[in-house]
Amino acid sequence: MTSKIYDEKYFEKGWRSESGHLTYEDPTQQYDLTLKINTLNKFFPEKGTVLFVGTAKGFEVRKAREQGWEAFGTDFSEYAIKNADPTILQFLRLADTRKLPHGEDQFDVVAGFNTIEHIEGGKRDEIISGLREASRVAKAGLLFKVALDHWVVTHCYDPAYIQLQPLSFWIREVERLGKHILFHAEIGTAPLHAWLVYYEKEKWEKVFGSNRDAVFWKEKIEEAIKSS
């Protein structure tokens, strides 16, 4: 997938402008941003540093900073970065999620909302490259929202076809990287999607310890890995 797809036409003249998702102040935009940052705060209440991958014009970065996070963002769309929110432009970088220009464990959390599954049209190996990079630079955990159904056709009219992956893929591939483990999964509809929270292994084990919940989740993760 080329960054040229996500150009001025996509951001200013496509479905986004028609549905009123362009400005930071837009009520619909604020509703979405509040949901994202509230979820971030819920699972990572200590706050700290967070990197938003695929942040477009940086609205998540601005919202998170307003709530006390040291937030940064990347996007591979040159148009989005050049036309980003001027109040947080200094905290944004033009970058591909598969090649993040950051050091290992540089951020407490890496978050992405309906972005990771877009990499190269949803090709598994390319998504895994993005997950590997996100895991590499994230110390405490990961937060993703991913599509599980073809919302590109029924909901968002994305300019490029996306090969969507099943929930088991997202559990399995992050687990195989060896650093983070699924902590929370929440499925939503209209369109079908999942909120996924991963904790670094030591943090995960501190939460669960050796109780029955830990055993249950480890069994479920193993089932997901074996099933696909």
C-alpha positions as CSV (number, residue, x, y, z in Angstrom):
1,M,0.0,0.0,0.0
2,T,1.4,3.4,-0.9
3,S,1.2,6.5,1.2
4,K,0.0,8.4,-1.9
5,I,-3.4,6.8,-1.4
6,Y,-3.8,8.8,1.8
7,D,-3.5,12.2,0.2
8,E,-5.4,15.5,0.1
9,K,-8.4,13.8,-1.7
10,Y,-8.6,11.1,1.0
11,F,-8.5,13.5,3.9
12,E,-10.3,16.6,2.6
13,K,-12.6,15.5,-0.2
14,G,-13.5,11.8,0.5
15,W,-15.8,10.2,2.9
16,R,-14.1,11.8,5.9
17,S,-15.1,15.3,5.1
18,E,-18.7,14.1,4.3
19,S,-19.0,12.5,7.7
20,G,-17.5,15.4,9.6
21,H,-14.4,13.8,10.9
22,L,-11.9,16.4,9.8
23,T,-11.6,19.0,12.6
24,Y,-10.4,18.3,16.1
25,E,-13.4,20.1,17.6
26,D,-16.0,18.2,15.7
27,P,-18.4,16.4,18.2
28,T,-18.1,13.1,16.4
29,Q,-14.3,13.4,16.4
30,Q,-14.3,14.3,20.1
31,Y,-16.5,11.3,20.9
32,D,-14.1,8.9,19.2
33,L,-11.0,10.5,20.8
34,T,-12.5,10.4,24.2
35,L,-13.3,6.7,23.8
36,K,-9.7,6.0,22.7
37,I,-8.0,8.0,25.4
38,N,-10.3,6.7,28.1
39,T,-9.4,3.2,27.1
40,L,-5.8,4.1,27.2
41,N,-6.2,5.6,30.7
42,K,-8.2,2.6,31.9
43,F,-5.5,0.0,31.2
44,F,-2.4,2.2,31.7
45,P,-3.5,4.5,34.5
46,E,0.2,5.4,35.4
47,K,0.3,7.4,32.2
48,G,3.8,8.2,30.8
49,T,4.9,8.0,27.2
50,V,2.7,6.8,24.4
51,L,3.3,6.5,20.7
52,F,0.3,6.6,18.4
53,V,1.1,4.8,15.1
54,G,-1.0,5.8,12.1
55,T,-2.2,9.0,13.9
56,A,-2.9,11.0,10.6
57,K,-3.1,14.6,11.7
58,G,-2.2,13.8,15.3
59,F,-5.6,14.3,17.0
60,E,-4.9,11.3,19.4
61,V,-1.6,12.9,20.4
62,R,-3.3,16.2,21.2
63,K,-6.1,14.6,23.2
64,A,-3.6,12.4,25.2
65,R,-1.4,15.4,26.0
66,E,-4.4,17.3,27.2
67,Q,-4.9,14.4,29.7
68,G,-1.3,14.3,31.0
69,W,0.4,11.8,28.7
70,E,3.7,12.5,27.0
71,A,2.3,11.6,23.7
72,F,3.9,11.3,20.2
73,G,2.7,10.1,16.9
74,T,3.8,8.7,13.5
75,D,2.0,8.4,10.1
76,F,3.3,7.4,6.7
77,S,1.1,10.0,4.9
78,E,3.1,13.0,3.9
79,Y,0.0,15.0,3.4
80,A,-1.3,14.1,6.9
81,I,1.9,15.1,8.6
82,K,2.3,18.3,6.6
83,N,-1.2,19.3,7.5
84,A,-1.2,18.1,11.1
85,D,-2.6,19.9,14.1
86,P,-0.1,22.8,14.5
87,T,-0.3,22.6,18.3
88,I,1.4,19.2,18.4
89,L,3.3,19.1,15.1
90,Q,6.6,19.0,16.9
91,F,5.6,15.7,18.4
92,L,4.8,14.0,15.1
93,R,7.1,12.2,12.6
94,L,6.7,10.9,9.1
95,A,7.3,7.1,9.5
96,D,6.2,3.7,8.4
97,T,5.0,1.5,11.3
98,R,7.2,-1.3,9.9
99,K,10.3,0.9,10.3
100,L,9.8,3.1,13.4
101,P,12.6,5.6,14.0
102,H,12.7,4.9,17.7
103,G,14.7,2.9,20.2
104,E,13.8,-0.3,22.0
105,D,11.4,0.3,24.9
106,Q,11.4,4.1,24.2
107,F,7.7,4.4,25.0
108,D,5.6,2.9,27.8
109,V,2.7,2.2,25.4
110,V,2.3,2.0,21.6
111,A,-1.3,2.5,20.4
112,G,-3.0,2.2,17.0
113,F,-6.6,2.6,16.1
114,N,-7.7,0.9,12.8
115,T,-4.3,1.4,11.4
116,I,-2.2,-1.8,11.8
117,E,-4.6,-3.9,9.7
118,H,-4.1,-1.4,6.8
119,I,-0.4,-2.2,6.2
120,E,0.1,-3.3,2.6
121,G,-3.6,-4.1,2.2
122,G,-3.6,-6.4,5.2
123,K,-0.8,-8.8,4.1
124,R,0.0,-11.0,7.1
125,D,3.8,-10.8,6.8
126,E,3.7,-7.0,6.6
127,I,1.3,-6.7,9.5
128,I,3.6,-8.9,11.5
129,S,6.5,-6.5,10.7
130,G,4.4,-3.7,12.0
131,L,3.5,-5.6,15.2
132,R,7.2,-6.5,15.7
133,E,8.2,-2.8,15.5
134,A,5.4,-1.7,17.8
135,S,6.4,-4.4,20.4
136,R,10.0,-3.4,20.1
137,V,9.5,0.2,21.1
138,A,6.8,-0.4,23.7
139,K,7.9,-1.2,27.2
140,A,4.7,-1.7,29.2
141,G,2.1,-2.6,26.6
142,L,0.2,-2.2,23.4
143,L,-3.3,-1.0,22.7
144,F,-5.0,-1.7,19.3
145,K,-8.4,-1.3,17.8
146,V,-8.6,-3.6,14.7
147,A,-11.3,-4.3,12.2
148,L,-12.6,-7.9,12.0
149,D,-15.1,-7.6,9.2
150,H,-15.1,-5.8,5.9
151,W,-15.9,-2.4,7.1
152,V,-13.9,-1.1,4.2
153,V,-16.9,-1.9,2.0
154,T,-19.8,-1.5,4.4
155,H,-18.7,1.4,6.5
156,C,-15.6,3.5,5.7
157,Y,-15.2,3.2,1.9
158,D,-11.4,3.0,2.2
159,P,-9.6,3.7,-1.1
160,A,-7.7,0.4,-0.9
161,Y,-8.9,-3.2,-0.3
162,I,-7.9,-4.7,3.0
163,Q,-7.4,-8.4,3.7
164,L,-8.7,-8.5,7.3
165,Q,-7.4,-11.0,9.8
166,P,-9.2,-13.1,12.4
167,L,-9.0,-12.4,16.1
168,S,-6.8,-15.5,16.6
169,F,-4.2,-13.9,14.3
170,W,-3.8,-10.8,16.6
171,I,-3.5,-13.0,19.7
172,R,-1.0,-15.5,18.1
173,E,1.3,-13.1,16.3
174,V,1.9,-10.8,19.3
175,E,2.4,-13.8,21.6
176,R,5.0,-15.2,19.2
177,L,7.1,-12.0,19.4
178,G,7.7,-13.1,23.0
179,K,7.4,-9.7,24.8
180,H,3.7,-8.9,25.3
181,I,0.7,-11.1,26.2
182,L,-3.0,-10.4,25.5
183,F,-4.6,-9.0,28.7
184,H,-8.0,-7.8,27.5
185,A,-10.1,-8.3,24.3
186,E,-13.4,-6.6,23.7
187,I,-15.5,-7.2,20.6
188,G,-17.7,-4.6,19.2
189,T,-20.1,-4.4,16.2
190,A,-21.3,-2.0,13.5
191,P,-18.8,-2.7,12.1
192,L,-17.2,-5.8,13.7
193,H,-14.0,-4.8,15.5
194,A,-11.9,-5.6,18.5
195,W,-10.1,-3.6,21.2
196,L,-7.0,-5.4,22.2
197,V,-4.7,-4.7,25.2
198,Y,-1.4,-6.4,25.7
199,Y,0.9,-6.2,28.7
200,E,4.6,-6.9,28.9
201,K,5.1,-10.4,30.4
202,E,6.3,-9.3,33.8
203,K,3.4,-6.8,34.1
204,W,0.9,-9.4,33.0
205,E,2.2,-11.9,35.5
206,K,2.1,-9.4,38.3
207,V,-1.6,-8.7,37.5
208,F,-2.5,-12.4,37.3
209,G,0.1,-14.1,39.4
210,S,-0.4,-17.9,39.4
211,N,-4.1,-17.8,40.0
212,R,-6.8,-19.6,38.0
213,D,-7.3,-16.5,35.7
214,A,-3.7,-16.7,34.6
215,V,-4.0,-20.4,33.8
216,F,-7.3,-19.8,32.0
217,W,-5.9,-17.0,29.8
218,K,-2.7,-19.0,29.0
219,E,-4.8,-21.9,27.9
220,K,-7.0,-19.6,25.7
221,I,-3.9,-18.1,24.1
222,E,-2.5,-21.5,23.3
223,E,-5.9,-22.6,21.8
224,A,-5.8,-19.5,19.5
225,I,-2.3,-20.2,18.5
226,K,-3.0,-23.8,17.6
227,S,-6.3,-23.0,15.8
228,S,-4.8,-20.9,13.0
